[in-house]
């Protein structure tokens, strides 16, 4: 798989459409000050965060955005963001050697770039070298061993998978067009610690001119932080977890739309959310359970069965994990258990 990194970036694929926008090494974009492993942004590059992050085998993430100079992100009445052509979204995945110690050694694993073109967003993946001096273009994906001490003191080792071009697109497609998943208005509507202090991210983006203003910022929706038990209700936190981990496919216009299981925050139909909903296609993925959600009984719910599995033919989400998200599973189990039993 190491060879695949260099093979994908070689000149023998000059006609690959992504190569028209991709540079061989991450450092060539000029997103970060040297040494770039410190991830200190330059110029128009701005760090950001989202309210509830996607689970990726406990990897931590650094997020950045670069909007072209004198360009602005606009939005419509439904709060859908329209990023200008040439916008970059940059996300670096990393692990601390010891999750109990925030000052322990940090290993950068991959950096994924989304670039807005005239027709859609394109995904450009990079793999960090062992010396942590740069990251190399990896259109074919990559695999690498990752080890760390977990929060409970348990040593963990996994074969970490960096998705290839097709795998990136399988999650990021909405209405047949590749698009970002996380940076929506409600996910960005949180405070972020900037050099000058904490500030709401939407206010910050508006103040520096990269985002069109809103009529009433205080009335905008906000996704809760599912990891924070004090932020929102159990229902809000569980829905936030499902929204970021599952709804990029399970929503109207998503790759799993035909399943009839829609898990985005905007969905309000109980059946589409899975309550007493039988699967469209039975099989191993159902685990001999009849419904996606059986209120009050997580142990009888297909949803619980799939998110607790690491079997590639059963588990959900299908990509970006080798491990079970223990905290997420407990959250969904508690959510289902709290639902009133019966129809």
C-alpha positions in Angstrom: 0.0 0.0 0.0 2.9 2.3 0.5 3.8 2.0 -3.2 0.2 3.0 -4.0 0.8 6.4 -2.6 3.5 7.2 -5.0 2.0 5.3 -7.9 -1.3 7.3 -7.7 0.7 10.5 -7.8 3.0 9.6 -10.6 3.0 11.3 -14.1 1.6 8.1 -15.7 -1.8 9.4 -14.8 -1.7 12.9 -16.3 -5.3 12.8 -17.5 -6.8 12.1 -14.0 -9.2 15.1 -13.4 -8.1 15.5 -9.8 -4.5 15.9 -10.9 -5.4 19.2 -12.6 -6.0 20.6 -9.1 -3.7 18.5 -6.9 -0.1 19.2 -5.9 2.3 16.4 -5.2 3.0 17.5 -1.6 0.8 19.3 1.0 3.5 21.8 1.7 3.2 23.2 -1.9 -0.2 24.7 -1.2 1.3 27.1 1.4 -1.6 26.5 3.8 0.8 26.3 6.9 3.9 27.9 8.2 7.1 25.7 8.3 7.4 23.3 9.9 3.9 22.4 8.6 3.5 19.6 11.1 2.7 22.3 13.6 -0.4 23.2 11.5 -0.1 26.9 12.0 -2.2 28.5 9.2 -1.0 31.2 6.9 -2.7 34.2 5.3 -6.3 33.5 4.3 -6.4 30.1 6.0 -8.6 30.0 9.1 -9.1 27.2 11.7 -12.6 26.1 12.6 -14.5 23.4 14.4 -17.9 21.7 14.1 -20.3 21.1 17.0 -20.5 17.3 16.7 -17.6 15.5 14.9 -17.7 12.3 12.9 -16.2 9.3 14.7 -13.1 8.1 13.0 -11.5 5.5 15.2 -10.9 8.1 17.9 -8.7 10.2 15.6 -8.5 13.8 16.5 -8.9 16.4 13.8 -7.7 19.9 12.9 -10.0 21.8 10.5 -9.2 24.8 8.3 -10.9 26.8 5.6 -9.4 29.0 2.9 -11.8 31.3 0.9 -10.3 33.1 -2.1 -9.5 36.7 -1.5 -12.4 39.1 -1.9 -14.9 36.2 -2.2 -17.8 35.5 0.1 -19.7 32.4 1.2 -23.4 33.1 0.4 -26.5 31.3 1.7 -30.1 30.8 0.8 -33.4 30.8 2.8 -32.8 27.2 3.8 -29.4 28.2 5.2 -27.6 26.1 2.6 -24.1 27.5 2.2 -22.7 28.3 -1.3 -18.9 28.4 -1.2 -17.1 30.3 -3.9 -15.1 28.5 -6.5 -11.5 28.0 -5.3 -12.5 27.5 -1.6 -10.4 24.9 0.3 -11.6 22.8 3.3 -8.6 21.2 5.0 -8.8 18.5 7.6 -5.8 16.8 9.3 -6.3 13.6 11.3 -3.9 12.8 14.1 -3.4 10.7 17.3 -1.8 11.5 20.6 0.5 8.8 21.9 -1.5 8.9 25.1 -5.0 10.2 25.1 -4.9 10.9 28.8 -2.1 13.5 28.3 -2.9 16.4 25.9 0.9 17.2 25.9 1.9 13.7 24.7 3.5 13.3 21.3 1.2 14.0 18.3 1.4 11.9 15.1 -0.3 13.3 12.0 -1.7 10.5 9.8 -3.5 12.1 6.9 -4.8 15.4 5.5 -7.9 15.5 3.4 -8.5 18.5 1.1 -11.8 19.4 -0.5 -11.6 22.0 -3.2 -14.5 23.8 -4.8 -14.4 23.7 -8.6 -16.9 25.1 -11.1 -18.9 21.9 -11.1 -18.4 20.3 -7.7 -16.1 19.7 -4.8 -13.1 17.4 -5.4 -11.4 15.3 -2.7 -7.6 15.3 -2.6 -6.0 12.9 0.1 -2.5 13.2 1.5 -0.5 10.8 3.7 2.0 12.1 6.2 5.5 10.7 6.0 7.2 9.1 9.0 9.4 12.1 9.7 6.3 14.3 9.9 7.9 16.8 7.5 5.3 16.7 4.8 2.3 14.7 3.4 2.2 13.1 -0.1 -0.6 12.8 -2.5 -2.4 9.5 -2.2 -5.2 9.1 -4.7 -5.2 5.3 -4.2 -5.6 5.6 -0.4 -3.2 4.1 2.1 -3.0 1.9 5.3 -0.8 2.4 8.2 -0.4 1.0 11.7 -1.5 3.4 14.5 -1.0 2.8 18.2 -1.9 4.8 21.3 -2.9 4.6 24.9 -6.6 5.1 25.2 -8.5 7.2 27.7 -9.0 4.3 30.1 -5.3 3.4 29.9 -5.7 0.5 27.4 -3.1 0.2 24.6 -4.8 0.1 21.2 -3.3 -0.7 17.8 -5.2 -0.6 14.5 -4.5 -0.7 10.8 -5.7 2.8 9.9 -7.3 3.1 6.5 -7.1 6.3 4.5 -9.9 6.2 1.9 -9.2 6.3 -1.8 -10.9 8.7 -4.2 -14.0 6.6 -4.8 -14.5 6.0 -1.1 -14.3 9.7 -0.4 -17.0 10.4 -3.0 -19.3 7.6 -1.6 -19.8 9.5 1.6 -19.7 13.1 0.3 -22.3 12.7 -2.5 -25.5 14.6 -2.1 -28.0 14.8 -5.0 -25.3 13.2 -7.2 -22.8 16.0 -6.5 -19.8 15.7 -4.1 -20.1 18.2 -1.3 -18.8 18.8 2.3 -20.5 17.1 5.2 -19.7 18.9 8.4 -19.5 22.7 7.8 -23.2 23.6 7.8 -24.7 26.6 9.5 -26.0 24.7 12.5 -22.6 22.9 12.9 -20.6 26.1 12.7 -22.8 28.0 15.1 -20.5 27.5 18.1 -17.7 29.4 19.8 -14.1 28.9 18.8 -10.9 30.0 20.6 -9.0 32.4 18.3 -5.8 34.2 19.1 -7.8 37.2 20.2 -10.2 35.1 22.3 -13.4 33.1 22.0 -15.9 34.2 19.4 -18.9 32.6 17.6 -17.5 31.2 14.4 -20.3 32.6 12.2 -19.8 36.0 13.7 -16.0 35.7 13.0 -16.5 34.7 9.4 -18.9 37.5 8.8 -16.6 40.1 10.5 -13.6 39.2 8.3 -15.8 39.2 5.2 -15.8 35.5 4.1 -19.5 34.9 5.0 -22.6 36.7 4.0 -24.4 38.1 7.1 -27.7 36.8 8.5 -30.8 38.8 9.4 -30.9 37.4 13.0 -27.8 35.5 14.0 -29.2 34.7 17.5 -32.1 32.7 15.9 -30.0 30.4 13.8 -30.2 26.7 14.6 -27.3 25.0 16.4 -26.3 21.4 16.6 -25.5 20.2 20.1 -22.3 18.6 21.1 -23.2 14.9 21.5 -20.0 14.3 23.6 -21.2 16.8 26.2 -23.9 15.4 28.5 -24.7 19.0 29.6 -25.4 20.2 26.1 -28.9 19.5 25.1 -31.3 16.6 25.9 -30.6 13.0 25.3 -32.8 13.1 22.2 -30.8 16.1 20.8 -27.5 14.5 21.5 -28.4 11.1 20.0 -29.9 12.8 16.9 -26.7 14.9 16.6 -24.6 11.7 16.7 -26.8 10.0 14.0 -26.7 13.2 11.9 -23.0 13.4 11.6 -22.2 9.7 11.5 -25.0 8.3 9.4 -27.0 11.1 7.7 -24.4 11.8 5.0 -25.8 8.7 3.4 -29.2 8.2 5.2 -31.1 11.3 4.0 -33.2 12.5 1.1 -30.7 12.9 -1.8 -28.1 10.8 -0.1 -26.6 7.5 -1.3 -28.8 5.4 1.1 -32.0 7.4 0.3 -33.7 4.2 -1.1 -33.4 2.5 2.3 -36.1 4.8 3.6 -34.1 5.4 6.8 -33.4 9.1 7.0 -31.3 10.2 10.0 -30.6 13.9 9.4 -31.6 16.3 12.1 -34.3 17.8 9.9 -36.2 14.5 9.7 -39.3 14.4 11.9 -41.1 11.3 10.6 -40.8 8.5 13.2 -40.9 5.8 10.6 -38.2 7.3 8.5 -36.1 7.7 11.7 -36.4 3.9 12.0 -39.1 3.4 14.7 -40.8 0.1 13.9 -39.4 0.4 10.4 -38.4 -3.0 8.8 -35.3 -3.0 6.7 -35.7 -2.7 2.9 -33.3 -5.6 2.3 -33.0 -8.2 5.1 -29.9 -10.3 5.5 -26.8 -10.4 7.8 -27.0 -6.7 8.4 -30.3 -7.1 10.2 -29.0 -9.6 12.6 -32.4 -11.4 12.7 -34.0 -8.3 14.2 -37.2 -7.1 12.7 -37.1 -3.3 13.0 -34.5 -0.6 12.8 -35.6 0.8 16.2 -37.8 -1.0 18.7 -38.7 1.6 21.3 -37.4 0.7 24.8 -35.4 -2.2 23.5 -32.0 -1.4 22.0 -31.1 -5.1 22.1 -33.9 -5.8 19.6 -33.1 -2.9 17.3 -31.1 -3.3 14.0 -29.6 0.1 14.5 -27.9 -1.0 17.7 -26.8 -4.2 16.2 -25.1 -2.5 13.3 -23.3 0.3 15.2 -21.9 -2.3 17.7 -20.4 -4.5 14.9 -17.0 -4.4 13.3 -17.9 -7.0 10.7 -17.5 -5.2 7.3 -20.7 -6.8 6.0 -22.7 -5.6 9.0 -21.3 -2.5 10.5 -22.5 1.0 10.1 -21.1 3.4 9.1 -19.4 1.2 6.5 -16.2 3.3 6.2 -13.6 5.2 8.3 -13.7 2.8 11.3 -12.2 -0.4 12.6 -13.4 0.2 16.2 -16.8 0.5 17.9 -17.5 4.0 19.2 -18.3 3.0 22.7 -19.5 6.4 23.8 -21.7 6.7 20.7 -23.2 3.2 21.2 -24.1 3.9 24.8 -25.7 7.2 23.7 -27.9 5.5 21.1 -28.7 2.6 23.5 -29.9 5.1 26.1 -31.9 7.0 23.5 -33.7 3.9 22.3 -34.3 2.6 25.9 -35.9 5.9 26.9 -38.4 5.7 24.1 -41.9 4.7 25.2 -42.6 1.1 24.4 -45.5 0.1 22.1 -46.8 1.6 18.9 
